[in-house]
Amino acid sequence: MKKIFRTNVLLHTFGSDFFFMNALMSFKNMDKLLDYINNRTDYYKVKIQYSTPGDYMKAVNKEKAVFPAKYDDFFPLC
């Protein structure tokens, strides 16, 4: 994964507008997905888990990755 990203830690958001109208169903289905992937780490080569932004930042900082600084505009007008 470090070939694409600068660390082995990836943050992926979960949900969207109205996604948690039935939160129990959403989390039960996500739990099934987490269990499926985590029980096949030899195949998928990843471990996934629920996390917080703070936990994510701790894991990224633990890897001591160096990120480039960006000084120009993030949204250039074309």
Biopython code that builds the backbone (N, CA, C, O; Angstrom):
import numpy as np
from Bio.PDB.StructureBuilder import StructureBuilder

atoms = [
    (1, "MET", "N", (0.821, -1.190, 0.000)),
    (1, "MET", "CA", (0.000, 0.000, 0.000)),
    (1, "MET", "C", (0.869, 1.260, 0.000)),
    (1, "MET", "O", (0.434, 2.310, -0.473)),
    (2, "LYS", "N", (2.087, 1.162, 0.525)),
    (2, "LYS", "CA", (2.956, 2.333, 0.557)),
    (2, "LYS", "C", (3.386, 2.784, -0.836)),
    (2, "LYS", "O", (3.913, 3.885, -0.991)),
    (3, "LYS", "N", (3.171, 1.956, -1.838)),
    (3, "LYS", "CA", (3.505, 2.374, -3.196)),
    (3, "LYS", "C", (2.554, 3.466, -3.672)),
    (3, "LYS", "O", (2.926, 4.315, -4.483)),
    (4, "ILE", "N", (1.341, 3.438, -3.169)),
    (4, "ILE", "CA", (0.332, 4.418, -3.572)),
    (4, "ILE", "C", (0.193, 5.509, -2.508)),
    (4, "ILE", "O", (0.161, 6.696, -2.833)),
    (5, "PHE", "N", (0.111, 5.107, -1.251)),
    (5, "PHE", "CA", (-0.045, 6.035, -0.139)),
    (5, "PHE", "C", (1.285, 6.143, 0.607)),
    (5, "PHE", "O", (2.168, 5.311, 0.400)),
    (6, "ARG", "N", (1.442, 7.114, 1.440)),
    (6, "ARG", "CA", (2.705, 7.311, 2.150)),
    (6, "ARG", "C", (2.811, 6.479, 3.422)),
    (6, "ARG", "O", (3.890, 6.388, 4.007)),
    (7, "THR", "N", (1.720, 5.876, 3.855)),
    (7, "THR", "CA", (1.742, 5.012, 5.032)),
    (7, "THR", "C", (0.937, 3.760, 4.750)),
    (7, "THR", "O", (0.292, 3.651, 3.707)),
    (8, "ASN", "N", (0.973, 2.826, 5.669)),
    (8, "ASN", "CA", (0.143, 1.624, 5.570)),
    (8, "ASN", "C", (-1.203, 1.820, 6.251)),
    (8, "ASN", "O", (-1.950, 0.860, 6.442)),
    (9, "VAL", "N", (-1.509, 3.042, 6.613)),
    (9, "VAL", "CA", (-2.763, 3.365, 7.299)),
    (9, "VAL", "C", (-3.644, 4.146, 6.333)),
    (9, "VAL", "O", (-3.210, 5.142, 5.753)),
    (10, "LEU", "N", (-4.873, 3.694, 6.164)),
    (10, "LEU", "CA", (-5.798, 4.347, 5.240)),
    (10, "LEU", "C", (-7.087, 4.665, 5.976)),
    (10, "LEU", "O", (-7.622, 3.825, 6.700)),
    (11, "LEU", "N", (-7.578, 5.863, 5.791)),
    (11, "LEU", "CA", (-8.852, 6.282, 6.382)),
    (11, "LEU", "C", (-9.921, 6.254, 5.302)),
    (11, "LEU", "O", (-9.752, 6.828, 4.226)),
    (12, "HIS", "N", (-11.012, 5.585, 5.602)),
    (12, "HIS", "CA", (-12.134, 5.540, 4.670)),
    (12, "HIS", "C", (-13.379, 5.900, 5.455)),
    (12, "HIS", "O", (-13.659, 5.301, 6.493)),
    (13, "THR", "N", (-14.129, 6.878, 4.964)),
    (13, "THR", "CA", (-15.337, 7.299, 5.684)),
    (13, "THR", "C", (-16.436, 6.256, 5.520)),
    (13, "THR", "O", (-16.434, 5.458, 4.583)),
    (14, "PHE", "N", (-17.363, 6.288, 6.453)),
    (14, "PHE", "CA", (-18.449, 5.306, 6.491)),
    (14, "PHE", "C", (-19.761, 6.057, 6.629)),
    (14, "PHE", "O", (-20.008, 6.701, 7.649)),
    (15, "GLY", "N", (-20.599, 5.979, 5.610)),
    (15, "GLY", "CA", (-21.913, 6.605, 5.681)),
    (15, "GLY", "C", (-22.030, 7.831, 4.803)),
    (15, "GLY", "O", (-21.070, 8.253, 4.158)),
    (16, "SER", "N", (-23.215, 8.387, 4.790)),
    (16, "SER", "CA", (-23.519, 9.590, 4.021)),
    (16, "SER", "C", (-24.847, 10.132, 4.541)),
    (16, "SER", "O", (-25.350, 9.672, 5.566)),
    (17, "ASP", "N", (-25.407, 11.099, 3.843)),
    (17, "ASP", "CA", (-26.693, 11.654, 4.254)),
    (17, "ASP", "C", (-27.737, 10.551, 4.345)),
    (17, "ASP", "O", (-27.893, 9.749, 3.425)),
    (18, "PHE", "N", (-28.434, 10.523, 5.439)),
    (18, "PHE", "CA", (-29.529, 9.582, 5.712)),
    (18, "PHE", "C", (-29.083, 8.126, 5.810)),
    (18, "PHE", "O", (-29.926, 7.233, 5.891)),
    (19, "PHE", "N", (-27.780, 7.871, 5.806)),
    (19, "PHE", "CA", (-27.273, 6.502, 5.858)),
    (19, "PHE", "C", (-27.616, 5.828, 7.178)),
    (19, "PHE", "O", (-27.832, 4.617, 7.222)),
    (20, "PHE", "N", (-27.667, 6.599, 8.242)),
    (20, "PHE", "CA", (-27.880, 6.023, 9.560)),
    (20, "PHE", "C", (-29.335, 6.137, 10.021)),
    (20, "PHE", "O", (-29.609, 6.119, 11.221)),
    (21, "MET", "N", (-30.261, 6.255, 9.073)),
    (21, "MET", "CA", (-31.680, 6.252, 9.444)),
    (21, "MET", "C", (-32.009, 4.934, 10.138)),
    (21, "MET", "O", (-32.862, 4.892, 11.025)),
    (22, "ASN", "N", (-31.338, 3.866, 9.739)),
    (22, "ASN", "CA", (-31.436, 2.586, 10.413)),
    (22, "ASN", "C", (-30.011, 2.179, 10.790)),
    (22, "ASN", "O", (-29.404, 1.319, 10.153)),
    (23, "ALA", "N", (-29.495, 2.817, 11.838)),
    (23, "ALA", "CA", (-28.092, 2.625, 12.227)),
    (23, "ALA", "C", (-27.804, 1.179, 12.606)),
    (23, "ALA", "O", (-26.722, 0.674, 12.308)),
    (24, "LEU", "N", (-28.734, 0.509, 13.248)),
    (24, "LEU", "CA", (-28.516, -0.876, 13.657)),
    (24, "LEU", "C", (-28.224, -1.751, 12.439)),
    (24, "LEU", "O", (-27.290, -2.553, 12.456)),
    (25, "MET", "N", (-29.021, -1.596, 11.386)),
    (25, "MET", "CA", (-28.811, -2.379, 10.178)),
    (25, "MET", "C", (-27.468, -2.013, 9.529)),
    (25, "MET", "O", (-26.734, -2.896, 9.085)),
    (26, "SER", "N", (-27.148, -0.718, 9.475)),
    (26, "SER", "CA", (-25.894, -0.274, 8.865)),
    (26, "SER", "C", (-24.691, -0.875, 9.578)),
    (26, "SER", "O", (-23.771, -1.374, 8.931)),
    (27, "PHE", "N", (-24.692, -0.831, 10.906)),
    (27, "PHE", "CA", (-23.557, -1.351, 11.657)),
    (27, "PHE", "C", (-23.517, -2.878, 11.652)),
    (27, "PHE", "O", (-22.434, -3.463, 11.658)),
    (28, "LYS", "N", (-24.671, -3.528, 11.641)),
    (28, "LYS", "CA", (-24.664, -5.002, 11.553)),
    (28, "LYS", "C", (-24.051, -5.452, 10.233)),
    (28, "LYS", "O", (-23.274, -6.406, 10.198)),
    (29, "ASN", "N", (-24.402, -4.759, 9.143)),
    (29, "ASN", "CA", (-23.840, -5.115, 7.836)),
    (29, "ASN", "C", (-22.354, -4.785, 7.764)),
    (29, "ASN", "O", (-21.577, -5.551, 7.194)),
    (30, "MET", "N", (-21.949, -3.651, 8.338)),
    (30, "MET", "CA", (-20.531, -3.310, 8.334)),
    (30, "MET", "C", (-19.746, -4.287, 9.204)),
    (30, "MET", "O", (-18.622, -4.651, 8.861)),
    (31, "ASP", "N", (-20.322, -4.712, 10.319)),
    (31, "ASP", "CA", (-19.660, -5.707, 11.170)),
    (31, "ASP", "C", (-19.406, -7.003, 10.402)),
    (31, "ASP", "O", (-18.352, -7.621, 10.551)),
    (32, "LYS", "N", (-20.373, -7.410, 9.581)),
    (32, "LYS", "CA", (-20.199, -8.615, 8.763)),
    (32, "LYS", "C", (-19.045, -8.442, 7.786)),
    (32, "LYS", "O", (-18.248, -9.359, 7.587)),
    (33, "LEU", "N", (-18.959, -7.267, 7.179)),
    (33, "LEU", "CA", (-17.882, -6.998, 6.232)),
    (33, "LEU", "C", (-16.524, -6.988, 6.938)),
    (33, "LEU", "O", (-15.563, -7.569, 6.434)),
    (34, "LEU", "N", (-16.438, -6.338, 8.087)),
    (34, "LEU", "CA", (-15.193, -6.310, 8.851)),
    (34, "LEU", "C", (-14.766, -7.725, 9.236)),
    (34, "LEU", "O", (-13.600, -8.085, 9.082)),
    (35, "ASP", "N", (-15.701, -8.520, 9.731)),
    (35, "ASP", "CA", (-15.384, -9.899, 10.116)),
    (35, "ASP", "C", (-14.920, -10.716, 8.910)),
    (35, "ASP", "O", (-13.954, -11.475, 9.001)),
    (36, "TYR", "N", (-15.604, -10.559, 7.793)),
    (36, "TYR", "CA", (-15.249, -11.313, 6.589)),
    (36, "TYR", "C", (-13.812, -11.003, 6.167)),
    (36, "TYR", "O", (-13.023, -11.916, 5.923)),
    (37, "ILE", "N", (-13.478, -9.722, 6.081)),
    (37, "ILE", "CA", (-12.137, -9.334, 5.631)),
    (37, "ILE", "C", (-11.080, -9.682, 6.665)),
    (37, "ILE", "O", (-10.017, -10.192, 6.311)),
    (38, "ASN", "N", (-11.352, -9.414, 7.936)),
    (38, "ASN", "CA", (-10.362, -9.684, 8.980)),
    (38, "ASN", "C", (-10.127, -11.176, 9.194)),
    (38, "ASN", "O", (-9.075, -11.559, 9.706)),
    (39, "ASN", "N", (-11.067, -12.015, 8.820)),
    (39, "ASN", "CA", (-10.868, -13.463, 8.904)),
    (39, "ASN", "C", (-10.134, -14.018, 7.687)),
    (39, "ASN", "O", (-9.867, -15.218, 7.613)),
    (40, "ARG", "N", (-9.807, -13.147, 6.734)),
    (40, "ARG", "CA", (-9.098, -13.559, 5.525)),
    (40, "ARG", "C", (-7.897, -12.640, 5.270)),
    (40, "ARG", "O", (-7.631, -12.256, 4.131)),
    (41, "THR", "N", (-7.183, -12.297, 6.331)),
    (41, "THR", "CA", (-6.044, -11.384, 6.188)),
    (41, "THR", "C", (-4.934, -11.980, 5.325)),
    (41, "THR", "O", (-4.173, -11.240, 4.702)),
    (42, "ASP", "N", (-4.836, -13.299, 5.282)),
    (42, "ASP", "CA", (-3.827, -13.916, 4.417)),
    (42, "ASP", "C", (-4.131, -13.647, 2.944)),
    (42, "ASP", "O", (-3.214, -13.577, 2.126)),
    (43, "TYR", "N", (-5.396, -13.499, 2.604)),
    (43, "TYR", "CA", (-5.800, -13.231, 1.223)),
    (43, "TYR", "C", (-5.793, -11.725, 0.925)),
    (43, "TYR", "O", (-5.218, -11.287, -0.072)),
    (44, "TYR", "N", (-6.431, -10.943, 1.794)),
    (44, "TYR", "CA", (-6.583, -9.506, 1.549)),
    (44, "TYR", "C", (-5.378, -8.676, 1.985)),
    (44, "TYR", "O", (-5.193, -7.561, 1.497)),
    (45, "LYS", "N", (-4.567, -9.191, 2.881)),
    (45, "LYS", "CA", (-3.364, -8.507, 3.367)),
    (45, "LYS", "C", (-3.672, -7.177, 4.056)),
    (45, "LYS", "O", (-2.857, -6.255, 4.026)),
    (46, "VAL", "N", (-4.845, -7.082, 4.673)),
    (46, "VAL", "CA", (-5.227, -5.883, 5.424)),
    (46, "VAL", "C", (-5.956, -6.273, 6.691)),
    (46, "VAL", "O", (-6.456, -7.390, 6.821)),
    (47, "LYS", "N", (-6.008, -5.338, 7.623)),
    (47, "LYS", "CA", (-6.845, -5.450, 8.813)),
    (47, "LYS", "C", (-7.667, -4.174, 8.857)),
    (47, "LYS", "O", (-7.115, -3.075, 8.790)),
    (48, "ILE", "N", (-8.972, -4.308, 8.969)),
    (48, "ILE", "CA", (-9.817, -3.121, 9.010)),
    (48, "ILE", "C", (-10.516, -3.047, 10.354)),
    (48, "ILE", "O", (-10.772, -4.061, 11.003)),
    (49, "GLN", "N", (-10.821, -1.807, 10.761)),
    (49, "GLN", "CA", (-11.450, -1.601, 12.063)),
    (49, "GLN", "C", (-12.169, -0.264, 12.081)),
    (49, "GLN", "O", (-11.884, 0.623, 11.277)),
    (50, "TYR", "N", (-13.105, -0.135, 13.012)),
    (50, "TYR", "CA", (-13.706, 1.158, 13.286)),
    (50, "TYR", "C", (-12.656, 2.010, 13.978)),
    (50, "TYR", "O", (-11.825, 1.492, 14.724)),
    (51, "SER", "N", (-12.688, 3.294, 13.738)),
    (51, "SER", "CA", (-11.689, 4.154, 14.340)),
    (51, "SER", "C", (-12.230, 5.565, 14.479)),
    (51, "SER", "O", (-13.351, 5.866, 14.068)),
    (52, "THR", "N", (-11.418, 6.413, 15.060)),
    (52, "THR", "CA", (-11.728, 7.830, 15.178)),
    (52, "THR", "C", (-10.653, 8.608, 14.429)),
    (52, "THR", "O", (-9.589, 8.055, 14.148)),
    (53, "PRO", "N", (-10.895, 9.863, 14.101)),
    (53, "PRO", "CA", (-9.828, 10.647, 13.462)),
    (53, "PRO", "C", (-8.561, 10.705, 14.323)),
    (53, "PRO", "O", (-7.449, 10.686, 13.793)),
    (54, "GLY", "N", (-8.725, 10.773, 15.634)),
    (54, "GLY", "CA", (-7.562, 10.799, 16.521)),
    (54, "GLY", "C", (-6.758, 9.512, 16.460)),
    (54, "GLY", "O", (-5.528, 9.548, 16.432)),
    (55, "ASP", "N", (-7.446, 8.367, 16.438)),
    (55, "ASP", "CA", (-6.750, 7.073, 16.317)),
    (55, "ASP", "C", (-6.015, 6.980, 14.991)),
    (55, "ASP", "O", (-4.899, 6.465, 14.923)),
    (56, "TYR", "N", (-6.645, 7.480, 13.941)),
    (56, "TYR", "CA", (-6.021, 7.466, 12.617)),
    (56, "TYR", "C", (-4.740, 8.300, 12.623)),
    (56, "TYR", "O", (-3.702, 7.858, 12.130)),
    (57, "MET", "N", (-4.816, 9.497, 13.178)),
    (57, "MET", "CA", (-3.639, 10.364, 13.203)),
    (57, "MET", "C", (-2.516, 9.762, 14.046)),
    (57, "MET", "O", (-1.345, 9.895, 13.692)),
    (58, "LYS", "N", (-2.850, 9.112, 15.138)),
    (58, "LYS", "CA", (-1.826, 8.450, 15.952)),
    (58, "LYS", "C", (-1.126, 7.361, 15.147)),
    (58, "LYS", "O", (0.097, 7.229, 15.208)),
    (59, "ALA", "N", (-1.900, 6.580, 14.392)),
    (59, "ALA", "CA", (-1.322, 5.495, 13.588)),
    (59, "ALA", "C", (-0.449, 6.049, 12.471)),
    (59, "ALA", "O", (0.608, 5.488, 12.183)),
    (60, "VAL", "N", (-0.873, 7.140, 11.836)),
    (60, "VAL", "CA", (-0.077, 7.760, 10.767)),
    (60, "VAL", "C", (1.210, 8.336, 11.348)),
    (60, "VAL", "O", (2.287, 8.145, 10.784)),
    (61, "ASN", "N", (1.100, 9.037, 12.468)),
    (61, "ASN", "CA", (2.291, 9.635, 13.090)),
    (61, "ASN", "C", (3.274, 8.578, 13.571)),
    (61, "ASN", "O", (4.484, 8.804, 13.574)),
    (62, "LYS", "N", (2.760, 7.435, 13.973)),
    (62, "LYS", "CA", (3.608, 6.341, 14.438)),
    (62, "LYS", "C", (4.529, 5.852, 13.321)),
    (62, "LYS", "O", (5.634, 5.384, 13.598)),
    (63, "GLU", "N", (4.098, 5.950, 12.076)),
    (63, "GLU", "CA", (4.901, 5.503, 10.939)),
    (63, "GLU", "C", (5.943, 6.535, 10.507)),
    (63, "GLU", "O", (6.792, 6.246, 9.664)),
    (64, "LYS", "N", (5.878, 7.728, 11.079)),
    (64, "LYS", "CA", (6.862, 8.788, 10.809)),
    (64, "LYS", "C", (7.030, 9.076, 9.310)),
    (64, "LYS", "O", (8.145, 9.250, 8.818)),
    (65, "ALA", "N", (5.918, 9.119, 8.612)),
    (65, "ALA", "CA", (5.950, 9.416, 7.180)),
    (65, "ALA", "C", (6.215, 10.900, 6.959)),
    (65, "ALA", "O", (5.857, 11.731, 7.793)),
    (66, "VAL", "N", (6.837, 11.224, 5.844)),
    (66, "VAL", "CA", (7.093, 12.610, 5.479)),
    (66, "VAL", "C", (6.143, 12.978, 4.346)),
    (66, "VAL", "O", (6.076, 12.292, 3.326)),
    (67, "PHE", "N", (5.417, 14.060, 4.541)),
    (67, "PHE", "CA", (4.459, 14.516, 3.549)),
    (67, "PHE", "C", (4.932, 15.834, 2.951)),
    (67, "PHE", "O", (5.466, 16.674, 3.676)),
    (68, "PRO", "N", (4.753, 16.037, 1.661)),
    (68, "PRO", "CA", (5.179, 17.300, 1.048)),
    (68, "PRO", "C", (4.243, 18.430, 1.457)),
    (68, "PRO", "O", (3.063, 18.207, 1.728)),
    (69, "ALA", "N", (4.776, 19.630, 1.498)),
    (69, "ALA", "CA", (3.958, 20.812, 1.783)),
    (69, "ALA", "C", (3.384, 21.327, 0.474)),
    (69, "ALA", "O", (4.062, 21.335, -0.553)),
    (70, "LYS", "N", (2.138, 21.752, 0.517)),
    (70, "LYS", "CA", (1.480, 22.294, -0.676)),
    (70, "LYS", "C", (1.237, 23.773, -0.425)),
    (70, "LYS", "O", (0.625, 24.148, 0.575)),
    (71, "TYR", "N", (1.719, 24.613, -1.336)),
    (71, "TYR", "CA", (1.622, 26.053, -1.146)),
    (71, "TYR", "C", (0.686, 26.724, -2.135)),
    (71, "TYR", "O", (0.219, 27.833, -1.877)),
    (72, "ASP", "N", (0.402, 26.087, -3.254)),
    (72, "ASP", "CA", (-0.467, 26.722, -4.233)),
    (72, "ASP", "C", (-1.930, 26.413, -3.920)),
    (72, "ASP", "O", (-2.237, 25.766, -2.918)),
    (73, "ASP", "N", (-2.811, 26.872, -4.770)),
    (73, "ASP", "CA", (-4.246, 26.740, -4.576)),
    (73, "ASP", "C", (-4.678, 25.287, -4.742)),
    (73, "ASP", "O", (-4.213, 24.597, -5.649)),
    (74, "PHE", "N", (-5.565, 24.823, -3.870)),
    (74, "PHE", "CA", (-6.106, 23.481, -3.986)),
    (74, "PHE", "C", (-7.165, 23.393, -5.080)),
    (74, "PHE", "O", (-7.388, 22.317, -5.634)),
    (75, "PHE", "N", (-7.817, 24.502, -5.396)),
    (75, "PHE", "CA", (-8.891, 24.523, -6.380)),
    (75, "PHE", "C", (-8.566, 25.534, -7.479)),
    (75, "PHE", "O", (-9.149, 26.617, -7.515)),
    (76, "PRO", "N", (-7.646, 25.191, -8.369)),
    (76, "PRO", "CA", (-7.304, 26.166, -9.431)),
    (76, "PRO", "C", (-8.479, 26.362, -10.390)),
    (76, "PRO", "O", (-9.232, 25.436, -10.691)),
    (77, "LEU", "N", (-8.600, 27.580, -10.845)),
    (77, "LEU", "CA", (-9.644, 27.873, -11.844)),
    (77, "LEU", "C", (-9.089, 27.584, -13.221)),
    (77, "LEU", "O", (-8.025, 28.080, -13.591)),
    (78, "CYS", "N", (-9.811, 26.784, -13.974)),
    (78, "CYS", "CA", (-9.335, 26.415, -15.315)),
    (78, "CYS", "C", (-9.968, 27.271, -16.370)),
    (78, "CYS", "O", (-9.684, 27.101, -17.556)),
]
sb = StructureBuilder()
sb.init_structure("model")
sb.init_model(0)
sb.init_chain("A")
sb.init_seg("    ")
for serial, (resi, resn, name, xyz) in enumerate(atoms, 1):
    if name == "N":
        sb.init_residue(resn, " ", resi, " ")
    sb.init_atom(name, np.array(xyz, "f"), 0.0, 1.0, " ", f" {name:<3s}", serial, name[0])
structure = sb.get_structure()
